[in-house]
Amino acid sequence: MFSFIDNHRHFIFTVLPDFLHNKWTLMVINLIIFAILIKLSNFFIDKFLDKVSQYKDDFEFKKQLVTLKSIAKSIVDTIIVAFAIIYILNVLGVDIRPILTAAGVLGVAVGFGAKRFFEDIITGASLLLEGQIRVGDYIDISGHEGVVEKIDIKLIVLRDLQGRVHYIRNGMVDTVVNYTREFSYYVFELGVSYDADINYVIETLKEVDEDFRNNSPLRNNVLAPMEILGVDKFDDSAVIVKTRVKTKPIKQWEVGRAYNKAIKEKFDAKGIEIPFPQRTIHITKEESESL
């Protein structure tokens, strides 16, 4: 019995302190602490911003908070990782002052690479502060279209309609087309026969719109009555009537498809022709004789 107690006392007061004072053990323990700090900081950022979002029932405001959440996590994680690296170097007995001096000299040599990095950081901060892009927006950047899944201080992540993921450096962002800022429009270019009564067509479109806004399951996504802009142009086989519908952000395509279906059904019921391309062929007398 006493031998068992003596063995445990020896372990607690002799072996364990030696083990804990081993630099490799301390390094592992502190790295675990750094990892826990990252997890805790991300948890509290989530909890805090989720709490803030409850005080304002605004879709645009919530998208901004989701974007801010992503940026805040990226910055905090970067700072903690930087401290972890400095700590590891100190434990290994590496004097970081010469490294910092060498880094300054090396920074001049690799200035071009550093320039790209700082461009990403500065542009990312600008995009966040100005609110040009938020998580959940549908955007077009240099021909790359998709929904913003993530934005941080280095890059923007888009997922397009086919599920492909596009990674775009912030420094590459020049012109941004945001399809979902505050509201969206779906634009219709409806071709009708040259024989159709345009006034009758316009009245039919108004009927479709009124019925849609009163009865459609998607009616809450429509923000205003359809704007009928009028006859837009004359094509080879049709008169083009242009209209548009104002919708909630990113709902324009879903609403537009439902409107297209309703318009087709109503035009069919009222005998309004949506023509297909046609050509009139004139045969001369000589050609007819040869036939």
Secondary structure, 3 states (H helix, E strand, C coil): CHHHHHHHHHHHHHHHHHHHCCHHHHHHHHHHHHHHHHHHHHHHHHHHHHHHHCCCCCHHHHHHHHHHHHHHHHHHHHHHHHHHHHHHHHHCCCCHHHHHHHHHHHHHHCHHHHHHHHHHHHHHHHHHHHCCCCCCCEEEECCEEEEEEEECCCEEEEECCCCCEEEEEHHHCCCEEECCCCCEEEEEEEEECCCCCHHHHHHHHHHHHHHHHHHCCCHHHECCCCEEEEEEEECCCCEEEEEEEEECCCCHHHHHHHHHHHHHHHHHHHCCCCCCCCCCCCCCHHHHHHC
